[in-house]
Amino acid sequence: MKKNICIVIPCYNEEKRLPQLAYENFLRLNSETLICFVNDGSSDNTLGVLETLQTEFTDNIAIISNPKNLGKAESVRNGMHFCNENFNFNFIAYLDADLSTSLEECASLTKYLKDSITFAFGSRIMKIGSVIERRPYRFLTGRIIATIISLILKLKVYDTQCGCKIFTKELSAHVFKKPFISKWLFDVEIFYRIILVYGRDKVLNRMLEIPLKRWIDVGKSKVKISFFLRLWVDLYLIHKTYKRKEQGLRKTKIASVK
C-alpha cells in the first residue's frame, strides 16, 4: 500500500530515552505513515526496543541497522536510501528520535509540499502562540551559528539546524545520493545540494521555512568543546567544496550557451 509519508528516525543508544508511547499513539491514528528507524550501531538494547515496537505495527515500521556507529548524517542517508528503494510514498522526512518536534507536526508539513514547493523545514522561531523551549546557552550559541551559516549559504534562513525536514521523494533521491562531508552539519550541505539541483535563481521558489508550533529540548546530551572546534573546520570544508561545485555549474551553463 502506498504511504503518504516516510519518516526516518536515526537512533543511537535510545533504549531508555525513546518515547515509545508517543510513537504508538501516533501510528494508531496515522496508518498512512511509515517510520523507518535506523539503529546506528547502538551498544545498548535499542534494537530490541525497536523490534518490540515493530511487532505491534508491522505495516508501519521498518528497521535497518548500521554495522557500526556512523553518525547522524550517514544514518539519515541510509534510511532515505532504504525507503526510496523499498517503499512507495509521496514524501519523506527525517526527525530526531526524542521527538523534540512531534510526529504530528512533522507529518503536517506535507500540506506545504504542493505546486513548486519540494522541500519544507521546521524553524524554532519564538513567537506568540508557539512553545519553543531551549536551554538559554544553546539558544544563544545556536543563533550565532545559524547567522553565520545563513551568511555562508547566502540565503535568509533562520534555522538550518532544526531536525525536522521534509522532501518530495524525487528531490530526496538527489539530495541523499552521496555521503556528506560533515557528520553533524549535514543540514548545511542539504541546502547547498538543493541549490545545486535548482540553481540560486529558482531555489527560493522551491523551499519553505515553517515556524514550528511546538519544540521541546528534551535531550540531555552535553555539547563538547571539541564540537565547536570541529564545527568551524567543517563549515570551511563545506563552503569550499560547494562553492567549487557552483562555479563548475556556472561554467558549464555559460559554455552550453556559447
C-alpha positions in Angstrom: 0.0 0.0 0.0 1.3 3.4 -0.9 2.2 5.6 2.1 1.8 9.4 2.2 5.0 10.0 4.2 8.0 8.1 5.4 9.8 9.5 8.5 13.4 8.4 9.0 14.5 8.3 12.7 18.2 7.9 13.4 18.8 6.1 16.8 21.9 5.7 18.9 21.6 4.3 22.4 17.9 5.2 22.7 16.9 2.2 24.9 15.9 4.3 27.9 15.1 7.6 26.1 12.8 6.6 23.2 9.3 7.9 23.8 7.5 4.7 22.8 4.1 5.8 23.8 4.2 8.8 21.6 5.2 6.6 18.6 2.4 4.1 19.4 -0.3 6.8 19.8 0.7 8.4 16.5 0.8 5.2 14.5 -2.6 4.1 15.8 -4.1 7.2 14.2 -1.9 7.5 11.1 -1.8 4.3 9.1 -0.7 6.2 6.0 2.7 6.8 7.6 5.8 4.7 7.6 8.5 5.2 10.3 12.0 3.9 9.4 14.2 3.6 12.4 18.0 3.5 11.7 19.9 1.8 14.6 23.3 3.5 14.4 25.5 0.8 16.0 23.9 1.2 19.4 25.7 -0.5 22.3 22.5 -0.9 24.4 19.2 -2.6 23.7 17.9 0.0 21.3 17.4 -2.6 18.6 15.4 -4.8 20.9 13.1 -1.9 21.8 12.6 -1.0 18.2 11.8 -4.6 17.3 9.2 -4.9 20.1 7.6 -1.7 18.7 7.6 -3.2 15.2 5.7 -6.3 16.3 2.7 -4.1 17.0 2.9 -2.0 13.9 4.4 -4.4 11.2 3.0 -2.4 8.3 4.2 1.0 9.6 7.6 0.4 11.0 10.8 -0.6 9.2 14.2 -1.1 10.9 17.7 -1.1 9.5 21.0 -1.2 11.4 24.4 0.3 10.6 27.2 -2.3 11.2 28.8 0.3 13.4 28.2 3.8 14.7 28.4 6.1 11.6 26.8 9.3 13.0 23.6 11.1 12.2 24.4 12.2 8.7 25.1 8.7 7.3 22.2 7.2 9.4 19.7 9.6 7.8 21.2 9.0 4.4 21.0 5.2 4.8 17.4 5.5 5.9 16.5 7.7 2.9 18.1 5.2 0.5 16.4 2.3 2.1 12.9 3.9 1.9 13.4 5.2 -1.6 14.4 1.7 -2.8 11.8 -0.3 -1.0 8.6 1.7 -0.5 6.1 3.6 -2.4 5.3 7.0 -0.9 4.8 10.7 -1.7 7.0 12.5 0.9 9.9 11.6 3.1 11.2 13.4 6.2 13.7 12.9 9.0 13.3 13.6 12.7 15.2 13.2 15.9 14.4 10.1 18.0 13.5 12.1 21.1 10.7 13.8 19.2 11.6 17.4 20.1 9.4 18.1 17.2 6.4 15.8 17.3 5.5 13.2 14.7 2.2 15.0 14.2 3.8 18.4 13.4 6.3 16.8 11.1 3.6 15.0 9.2 1.6 18.2 9.0 4.3 19.8 6.9 3.2 17.7 4.0 0.5 20.2 3.2 3.1 22.8 2.2 4.6 20.5 -0.4 2.5 21.5 -3.4 2.8 23.4 -6.6 6.5 24.2 -6.9 7.5 23.5 -3.3 9.5 20.3 -2.9 11.3 21.0 0.4 9.9 22.3 3.7 11.7 22.5 7.1 10.7 23.4 10.6 12.1 26.5 12.3 12.4 27.1 16.0 11.2 30.7 15.9 10.0 32.1 19.3 6.7 33.9 18.6 3.3 34.4 20.2 1.3 31.2 20.1 4.3 28.9 19.8 6.0 26.8 22.5 9.8 26.7 21.9 11.8 25.5 24.9 15.6 25.7 24.5 18.3 26.0 27.1 19.5 29.6 27.1 23.1 28.8 26.3 22.0 26.5 23.4 19.7 29.2 22.1 22.5 31.8 22.1 25.1 29.6 20.5 22.6 28.3 18.1 21.6 31.8 16.9 25.3 32.8 16.4 26.0 29.6 14.4 22.7 29.9 12.4 23.5 33.5 11.5 27.0 32.6 10.2 25.5 29.7 8.3 22.9 31.9 6.7 25.7 34.3 5.5 27.7 31.4 4.1 24.8 30.0 2.3 23.7 33.5 1.1 20.1 32.5 2.0 17.9 34.2 4.5 17.4 31.1 6.6 16.6 31.5 10.3 17.2 27.9 11.4 19.1 25.5 9.2 19.8 23.0 12.1 16.3 22.1 13.2 16.0 18.4 12.9 12.6 18.4 11.1 12.9 18.4 7.3 10.6 17.0 4.6 11.2 16.4 0.9 9.4 15.1 -2.1 10.6 11.6 -3.0 12.2 12.8 -6.2 14.2 15.5 -4.5 15.4 13.3 -1.7 16.9 10.9 -4.2 19.2 13.7 -5.4 20.0 15.2 -2.0 20.9 12.0 -0.3 22.7 10.3 -3.2 26.3 10.8 -2.0 27.9 10.8 1.5 28.1 14.1 3.4 31.3 15.9 4.3 30.2 16.5 7.9 28.6 14.1 10.4 26.7 16.8 12.2 26.5 19.8 9.9 25.0 17.8 7.0 21.9 20.1 7.3 24.0 22.8 5.8 25.0 20.5 2.9 21.4 19.7 2.3 20.7 23.4 1.5 23.8 23.5 -0.8 22.7 20.4 -2.6 19.2 21.8 -3.2 20.8 25.0 -4.5 22.8 22.9 -6.9 19.7 21.0 -8.1 17.6 24.1 -8.8 20.1 26.9 -9.1 20.1 30.1 -6.9 17.7 31.9 -9.2 15.0 29.3 -8.7 15.7 27.7 -5.3 13.7 30.2 -3.2 10.6 29.2 -5.1 11.2 25.5 -4.2 11.5 25.7 -0.4 9.6 26.9 2.6 10.7 27.6 6.2 7.8 26.8 8.6 7.7 28.2 12.2 7.0 25.2 14.5 4.1 25.4 16.9 6.0 23.4 19.5 9.6 22.3 20.0 10.9 21.0 23.4 14.6 20.4 24.1 14.2 17.1 25.8 17.7 15.8 25.2 20.3 15.6 28.0 23.4 15.5 25.8 26.2 17.9 26.5 28.0 19.7 23.7 31.7 19.1 23.9 34.2 21.9 23.3 35.8 19.8 20.6 32.5 20.0 18.7 32.8 23.8 18.4 36.4 23.4 17.1 35.3 20.8 14.5 32.3 23.0 13.6 34.4 25.7 12.0 36.6 23.2 10.2 33.5 21.5 8.8 31.9 24.8 7.8 35.1 25.8 5.9 35.3 22.5 4.1 31.6 22.6 3.2 31.8 26.1 1.9 34.9 25.5 -0.1 33.6 22.3 -1.7 30.2 23.5 -2.7 31.4 26.9 -3.8 33.6 25.0 -6.3 30.7 22.9 -7.4 28.6 26.0 -8.0 31.3 27.6 -10.0 31.6 24.5 -12.1 27.9 24.5 -12.9 28.0 28.2 -13.9 30.9 27.5 -16.2 29.0 24.6 -17.7 26.0 26.7 -18.3 28.0 29.5 -19.9 29.7 27.0 -22.2 26.4 25.5 -23.3 25.0 28.9 -24.2 28.1 29.6 -26.3 
